[in-house]
Each structure stands twice: as structure tokens, then as C-alpha cells.
Amino acid sequence: MEIIDFHAHTTTVNCEDLIEYYNKFGIRKVCLLGDVLKYGYNPDEEQIKEINNLTIQLTKKYSNFFIGFCHLNPRNTKKFIENEIERCILKEKLKGVKLEASIFASDKSVFFIADICQNLNIPLLQHAWNTFTLGRNPVPDCFQTDPEDVVILSKNFPKLKIIIAHLRGIDIRGIIEIKNYENIYVDTSGAQPVSGIIEYAVKKIGSERILFGSDVYFPNGRDIPVQLMAVMKSRIKIEDKESILFKNAERILKNDN
Amino acid sequence: MIIDVNVNYGFWPFRKFHIDNLAKLKKKLKENKIDLAFISHLGGVLNYQEVEKYNNELFRKIKKNNFFYFVPVINLNLKNAEENIEKFKFIKIVPNYHLYSINDRKFLSIFKKISDLKIVVFLQMRYEDERNQNPLFKVKGMDIKEIKKFALNFPEIKIILLCSYFREAVELCKIDNIFSDISFIENYKTIKSLLNYITADKILFGSHTPFLYTESQIAKINFAEVKKEDIEKIKYKNIFSLINELENLIKKRR
């Protein structure tokens, strides 16, 4: 079993320690989503480029290990977004797009990006949380996407593969919201390894729509074995674990550009 | 040997625990090579006027058991709290669920008694990550300024924080009489990174079962990449030092 971590970040170009740590647990591929919080929630165009440059550099340096995602801010100009997608996805072969908390996923500015992703057949990974608990706009410039926002995006782009981040963040309420939308997947990352939520998600939406994600933010963030054990030791069938740990990720990432 | 200082029994609103009885708890903990577990009843946390009823219920259920150690939940607001604590070597307090401040002057006398009797205090920082609480059941975590003030006022009281976050543990464990369990502490290479800030003498193994996966907590120590003697302190030696009689008690029970 060659596990894929679908949700990881790093702030540094020197990742030997991180890769060695991953290897201990049989994790052979990692989706790098960029140092998305480096410049806060509303990075400008130069800042976005810098974040993506690090991701590109890492996917070249550790080409057998990292799969890069292009970070975008929907509040930047359309022209810049188009150019950045062309640079990162078409030229540099990053495999998907990561959106953070710059704007809600239901905002029309996200539709512009979603449309391009759908046409290119690449996945879009959207940060989300349950804002009933967290607050919709907890700090200036931070727009916390709810599962309902992602559902709106899904309805408008039914062929787009959307990964909603943070299963434990969206929690039971989030699972119920996304249940009927087959093009929405969820990654297992977010918060402590709370027991029961993976089992609940498998029961409600099936393991085919769940992806293992650690949310490591090297050299900080979550601890890989802590997050991995939450899947490995959950009370689900071995086939479901295989789907979550690598099969679904392989399927989603297979799209060639 | 592993001693788990943070295990819970009972019901919790909006969460369905698969591990919902003592037999299942024991099985899960033993599977994870945990030898002893400090356990409290969640009923006494939620039913703040009936803590004694729930304490008694749990005590009755585990008194013939050599695996669980009973930790009474004490509500300082209740009239008989002061006389109740006399019989215990360690207690758990949950100020944010029982709605009081640990620095309220009305508790000076009881804390003086706790200090004189050298009762170890388990201080529950939270039960759930505030960002994951059900919106109908939101309870703030403990304020670290309040804990600092309390710890400095009562330097003889040994305080074990349960479910503190990484940054809270780092800040509070600088104070001599404060210790922390690891259940909510998480960072890249959790223990190794924690030991960059505080010594292993301040850290105890706690799983917060059944809220969290026990195996995830065990993984923190199994993959710690630190000295063996530090891990042994975390696994059991520190709790032996904090509760003097514990080592003998364990030998006797065995």
C-alpha cells in the first residue's frame, strides 16, 4: 500500500526530514498545497507567484514525491489568474488548484476559476469549516467557506472534482450537506483525531469520496502518524481504508493535462 | 509501562462514542498497551449539581478493578465540596463547565486545604476543540492568564492540565507546579518539538479516550524520536513522581 497524503504544506525548500518521516509510515506521494498562509488571507499577485514558485521548486527537487497544487486568490484579477494557471498547470505541470479563505467558495469570482479547472479536468481543493462554530468572517479578510458554499459551487460545476478540506472541520453537518453531490470529495484533515467522524462519513457518503490528508505544515502543523492512525484505526473495512489512503487519490490525480 | 491520565466514561452531547462502556474502554486501552488509566465520569461534568451521584456510580463500577483509577470530578460551587476532597489524593476540576473562576476569593479556603493535603489537581482545559464544538454547546477553553495567576497563588498545588493546546502547554509548563498531558498537543513530530520548549519532566501521557483515537495518542510516543528516558518519564515516571503513593499502590494491586 503506497499511501498518498492529499493535504500538506511546507514553508521551506529543504524537505529531507519531512520526506524521511513520511517514508516511515509508507506514505509515498504528497500533494503540496503551498505555503498558503504566508501572506494572510488576501495575497496579492506577486505573493501568489512567490507561493507557487516554492511549490514548483519543490515538485522539481523531489519530483518522485511531491505533487504540486497551484494556490490562487479569486480576488486577484482574472488576467493574472489565467496567466498563473497557464504558468503553473500547463507549463509547470502542477496538478490542481488550492483555494484558501480569500473569499467564499460560492462567490462568483470562484466560478471563474472553477470553470477553468473543469475545462482542464483538474481538481480544486477548497478550504472549509463549520462556520456555525467558527464564525463566517472571524477576522478581517478571512472568509470561511461553509459546506453549503461548496455545494453551490458543485451545482454550478457538476463535472468539476471538488475536494472540500477538513472533514473534522465540516463535521457531521458538512457531511450531510455534501452527501448528494457526487463531485464533492472530502479530505480527512483538520483538528485533533476525533473518533467516529471517519466512520460516519464512510457510512453517509461512501469511502470513494474520502481522501487521507494530514495538514502537516512543515516544519509545524499536524503530526503525520497522529492523523494517519485516525484512518488506519477507524472502524471501517480494509477496502474502505485503501480507498481513503490511496485509491481515490490515484483516481483523482490520474488526469493528464 | 504506560499510564493514561486522561480517560473519560459516559455520555457527551452530540457525540456518539463507540467505546461506551468500561469493558470496551479497558479493551481499547489494553490493546494499546496502556497498563493503567485515570478515569472520570462525564456525567459529573454536565450535571453540575449531581457530581457526587456520578462519582459514586463510577467508583462503584471500578472499585474491584485493578486497571482503572478513579478520579472524582469536584464542583467547588457545591456546599460539601470542601469536606468531600479530604478523602482524595487527586481530583479533577472543570471550572468552565461548572461556571466558576479558580481565582474567586470564595475558593481560597478550599484551595488552601487542597494545598495543605497535597492533593493533585487535574485541570480540564476543554473537552473539545472550540472550533469543533456543536454550535448549541459552545464552552470556552480555560484562560491561561487565570491559570497562571492561580498557579502562582498556590505554588504547592501540583496542577495537571488536560487537553491543553501546544502553545498553552509551552507557556504554562514554564511555571514550576504546572504539568500537562499530551492529548491535545500536536505539532510536526509532536514530542520532539514540544521538548524544544519544555522538559520531559512536565509532560504526561493522556489519550482523552473515547473522544480521540487512542492509537493517535500512542503514535505520538511511539514515533517521538527523543531519548528513551524522556519517553519513560512521559509514559509513567512523571505521574509516579506526582502521586507518591501510586507506585506502591500499583504493586499492591498486582
Contacts between the chains, C-beta under 8 A, distances in Angstrom:
chain1	res1	chain2	res2	distance
A	18	B	188	7.8
A	21	B	188	7.9
A	21	B	189	7.0
A	24	B	223	6.9
A	129	B	131	6.9
A	130	B	132	7.8
A	130	B	135	7.8
A	132	B	135	3.9
A	133	B	130	7.6
A	133	B	131	6.0
A	133	B	132	6.8
A	133	B	133	5.6
A	133	B	134	7.4
A	133	B	135	5.3
A	133	B	138	6.9
A	134	B	131	5.4
A	168	B	132	6.1
A	169	B	131	7.0
A	169	B	132	7.3
A	171	B	132	6.3
A	191	B	129	4.9
A	191	B	131	6.4
A	191	B	132	5.4
A	192	B	129	5.7
A	192	B	132	7.8
A	192	B	183	7.8
A	192	B	184	6.0
A	192	B	186	6.7
A	192	B	212	5.6
A	193	B	212	5.2
A	193	B	213	4.6
A	193	B	216	3.8
A	194	B	128	7.8
A	194	B	129	7.9
A	194	B	132	6.5
A	194	B	211	6.6
A	194	B	212	6.1
A	195	B	17	7.4
A	195	B	18	7.1
A	195	B	19	7.7
A	195	B	209	8.0
A	195	B	210	6.0
A	195	B	211	6.6
A	195	B	212	5.9
A	195	B	213	5.1
A	196	B	15	6.9
A	196	B	16	6.2
A	196	B	17	7.2
A	196	B	18	6.3
A	199	B	18	7.5
A	216	B	188	5.8
A	217	B	188	7.5
A	218	B	188	5.9
A	219	B	188	5.7
A	220	B	187	5.6
A	220	B	188	5.4
A	220	B	193	7.6
A	221	B	187	7.1
A	221	B	188	5.6
A	222	B	186	5.9
A	222	B	187	7.8
A	222	B	188	7.5
A	223	B	186	5.2
A	223	B	187	6.4
A	223	B	188	6.1
A	223	B	189	6.6
A	223	B	190	4.7
A	223	B	219	7.6
A	223	B	220	6.7
A	224	B	188	7.7
A	225	B	216	7.7
A	225	B	219	3.8
A	225	B	220	7.6
A	225	B	222	7.5
A	225	B	223	4.9
A	226	B	186	5.8
A	226	B	190	6.8
A	226	B	216	4.5
A	226	B	217	7.7
A	226	B	219	5.4
A	226	B	220	6.1
A	227	B	216	7.4
A	228	B	219	7.6
A	229	B	213	5.9
A	229	B	215	4.2
A	229	B	216	4.3
A	229	B	218	7.7
A	229	B	219	4.8
A	230	B	213	5.0
A	230	B	215	8.0
A	230	B	216	5.5
A	232	B	215	7.2
A	233	B	213	5.5
A	233	B	214	7.9
A	233	B	215	4.1
A	233	B	216	7.6
A	234	B	213	7.4
A	235	B	18	6.4
